[in-house]
Amino acid sequence: MNKHYWQTGFILLALMTLMGCAVVETATTVATTVGEATGAISKSQSQSIRKSTAAVSKSLEDFTPEQEYYIGRTVGAVVLGKYSASADAKVNAYLNVLGQTLAQVSDMPELFGGYHFLVLDSDDINAFATSGGHIFITRGLIRCCRTEDALAAVLAHEIGHVQLRHGMKAIEKARMTEALSILAQEGAKSFGSPEVAQLTQAFGGVISDITNTMINNGYSRSYEYQADAAAVSILQRMSYNPGALTDMLGVMTRQIKPGGSDFAKTHPSPQNRIAELKASGKSLAVTETPAIRKERFTKAVGHLL
Amino acid sequence: MFRYIFMIACLMLLGSLWLGSTAVAQKTMNVQVKESQLRATPSYLGKIVARTTYGSSVTVLEERGAWKRVSLGSGKNQGWMHNTALTSKKIALKAGQSNVGTSVTRDEIALAGKGFSEEVEAQYRKSNKNLDYTWINKMEAMKVSQEQMEDFISGGRLTPGGEGGRL
């Protein structure tokens, strides 16, 4: 009997080393099946081994794009509880064509429901992006943009947060484990109402984790710098002037209210962001924007400036 | 003696699983977004040759960077799709749907509408009546066509792909 245990353990260990973490679950399933077949372990033992391996390997990747989309919708609804949407159809249409074009050159061009952009009717300087691709930007932030290239930089920064999954990373570890273990309970079977109630509770927790970070506390400085770096690559891939990000941050420096309730609270100062871009060689010279791009920018958002 | 032969057989089986996992996993993939397109070239500027929806499975024929050339269903429609639209997990559109089969484990399946879903959102909204989704639905309805994007790119004197070549 002991020998069987030892053998099963040996196979498990050897396989884990061989295959790495990604396929540990498959390996465990196979190894426990072998264990069962040889009579080394009982069926219930093998099940519990599989279950604990499953719990360990749960991660962000276990949320499907569909689930991230539903998380995003509610996070967006919370944002819209704080800020009112602007019904300005001209600006919204312009933001969507600009933003969706940029999203196509990001590292995450396809989301479950795609990318959608909306102007917020506020003089605060602020912007939000959900895991579902809902991106919000205040009128006050549009006023920090002198060109389409600068506005592209702002949207690209938000797309950067989506592509780097910063919203999802704000979910507390314990909450993530809880939510994913409920999801794992039933496999492919339908959920009954007790599970839906449990899931809804976990969902509420996930929403508050994300919105607390996004709206109240802000992401870490490093996340903001990462989103800036992503924005610069997106701009370059679309042949926008990558120096427009630095230019926009320069305008923001002059317009931001220190100690305000908006960007100033949740973001590193624009000066620090410029310094970081310079340090990483991503603060590039501002070149002249073609006249035709200036014209359409003024036509679309000029009345807000 | 039998035990050792059995062990060796098991190890060989496992080895083949390991080797096979990279090759087999890439053959069939599934669409993990609501809707996506197959394009004539590996680029978003490529002409759309076919459209596909959530849960459809595709056969991977070729890979180039972040793009995969795939065929749909009967193989009549072939084109390029971006990696981010695809998953190697099977997607069951309904619980217990037969296309998934019973041999796959739960981690190989992503059940559509399960987990944080429309159903959970509806439940959540019942106890959070202050949340207003009107503008969420409105913004999601703001669509931009491929043609509009192409006009926007050429109209703005933009030359995408110049740097990263990802488009």
Boltz contact constraints between the chains, C-beta under 6 A:
constraints:
  - contact:
      token1: [A, 19]
      token2: [B, 18]
      max_distance: 6.0
  - contact:
      token1: [A, 25]
      token2: [B, 107]
      max_distance: 6.0
  - contact:
      token1: [A, 30]
      token2: [B, 14]
      max_distance: 6.0
  - contact:
      token1: [A, 34]
      token2: [B, 10]
      max_distance: 6.0
  - contact:
      token1: [A, 64]
      token2: [B, 110]
      max_distance: 6.0
  - contact:
      token1: [A, 65]
      token2: [B, 32]
      max_distance: 6.0
  - contact:
      token1: [A, 65]
      token2: [B, 33]
      max_distance: 6.0
  - contact:
      token1: [A, 67]
      token2: [B, 115]
      max_distance: 6.0
  - contact:
      token1: [A, 67]
      token2: [B, 116]
      max_distance: 6.0
  - contact:
      token1: [A, 70]
      token2: [B, 116]
      max_distance: 6.0
  - contact:
      token1: [A, 70]
      token2: [B, 117]
      max_distance: 6.0
  - contact:
      token1: [A, 70]
      token2: [B, 121]
      max_distance: 6.0
  - contact:
      token1: [A, 71]
      token2: [B, 116]
      max_distance: 6.0
  - contact:
      token1: [A, 73]
      token2: [B, 136]
      max_distance: 6.0
  - contact:
      token1: [A, 76]
      token2: [B, 136]
      max_distance: 6.0
  - contact:
      token1: [A, 77]
      token2: [B, 131]
      max_distance: 6.0
  - contact:
      token1: [A, 77]
      token2: [B, 133]
      max_distance: 6.0
  - contact:
      token1: [A, 77]
      token2: [B, 136]
      max_distance: 6.0
  - contact:
      token1: [A, 80]
      token2: [B, 135]
      max_distance: 6.0
  - contact:
      token1: [A, 85]
      token2: [B, 135]
      max_distance: 6.0
  - contact:
      token1: [A, 96]
      token2: [B, 142]
      max_distance: 6.0
  - contact:
      token1: [A, 96]
      token2: [B, 144]
      max_distance: 6.0
  - contact:
      token1: [A, 97]
      token2: [B, 144]
      max_distance: 6.0
  - contact:
      token1: [A, 97]
      token2: [B, 148]
      max_distance: 6.0
  - contact:
      token1: [A, 97]
      token2: [B, 152]
      max_distance: 6.0
  - contact:
      token1: [A, 100]
      token2: [B, 144]
      max_distance: 6.0
  - contact:
      token1: [A, 101]
      token2: [B, 149]
      max_distance: 6.0
  - contact:
      token1: [A, 101]
      token2: [B, 152]
      max_distance: 6.0
  - contact:
      token1: [A, 104]
      token2: [B, 44]
      max_distance: 6.0
  - contact:
      token1: [A, 105]
      token2: [B, 166]
      max_distance: 6.0
  - contact:
      token1: [A, 105]
      token2: [B, 167]
      max_distance: 6.0
  - contact:
      token1: [A, 108]
      token2: [B, 84]
      max_distance: 6.0
  - contact:
      token1: [A, 109]
      token2: [B, 82]
      max_distance: 6.0
  - contact:
      token1: [A, 109]
      token2: [B, 84]
      max_distance: 6.0
  - contact:
      token1: [A, 110]
      token2: [B, 33]
      max_distance: 6.0
  - contact:
      token1: [A, 110]
      token2: [B, 82]
      max_distance: 6.0
  - contact:
      token1: [A, 110]
      token2: [B, 84]
      max_distance: 6.0
  - contact:
      token1: [A, 110]
      token2: [B, 85]
      max_distance: 6.0
  - contact:
      token1: [A, 112]
      token2: [B, 33]
      max_distance: 6.0
  - contact:
      token1: [A, 112]
      token2: [B, 34]
      max_distance: 6.0
  - contact:
      token1: [A, 113]
      token2: [B, 34]
      max_distance: 6.0
  - contact:
      token1: [A, 116]
      token2: [B, 139]
      max_distance: 6.0
  - contact:
      token1: [A, 116]
      token2: [B, 140]
      max_distance: 6.0
  - contact:
      token1: [A, 116]
      token2: [B, 142]
      max_distance: 6.0
  - contact:
      token1: [A, 118]
      token2: [B, 139]
      max_distance: 6.0
  - contact:
      token1: [A, 183]
      token2: [B, 115]
      max_distance: 6.0
  - contact:
      token1: [A, 187]
      token2: [B, 106]
      max_distance: 6.0
  - contact:
      token1: [A, 188]
      token2: [B, 92]
      max_distance: 6.0
  - contact:
      token1: [A, 188]
      token2: [B, 109]
      max_distance: 6.0
  - contact:
      token1: [A, 188]
      token2: [B, 111]
      max_distance: 6.0
  - contact:
      token1: [A, 189]
      token2: [B, 95]
      max_distance: 6.0
  - contact:
      token1: [A, 190]
      token2: [B, 95]
      max_distance: 6.0
  - contact:
      token1: [A, 196]
      token2: [B, 123]
      max_distance: 6.0
  - contact:
      token1: [A, 199]
      token2: [B, 120]
      max_distance: 6.0
  - contact:
      token1: [A, 200]
      token2: [B, 120]
      max_distance: 6.0
  - contact:
      token1: [A, 200]
      token2: [B, 123]
      max_distance: 6.0
  - contact:
      token1: [A, 200]
      token2: [B, 124]
      max_distance: 6.0
  - contact:
      token1: [A, 203]
      token2: [B, 116]
      max_distance: 6.0
  - contact:
      token1: [A, 203]
      token2: [B, 120]
      max_distance: 6.0
  - contact:
      token1: [A, 203]
      token2: [B, 124]
      max_distance: 6.0
  - contact:
      token1: [A, 236]
      token2: [B, 163]
      max_distance: 6.0
  - contact:
      token1: [A, 237]
      token2: [B, 163]
      max_distance: 6.0
  - contact:
      token1: [A, 237]
      token2: [B, 164]
      max_distance: 6.0
  - contact:
      token1: [A, 237]
      token2: [B, 166]
      max_distance: 6.0
  - contact:
      token1: [A, 238]
      token2: [B, 158]
      max_distance: 6.0
  - contact:
      token1: [A, 238]
      token2: [B, 160]
      max_distance: 6.0
  - contact:
      token1: [A, 239]
      token2: [B, 158]
      max_distance: 6.0
  - contact:
      token1: [A, 239]
      token2: [B, 159]
      max_distance: 6.0
  - contact:
      token1: [A, 239]
      token2: [B, 162]
      max_distance: 6.0
  - contact:
      token1: [A, 290]
      token2: [B, 157]
      max_distance: 6.0
  - contact:
      token1: [A, 293]
      token2: [B, 156]
      max_distance: 6.0
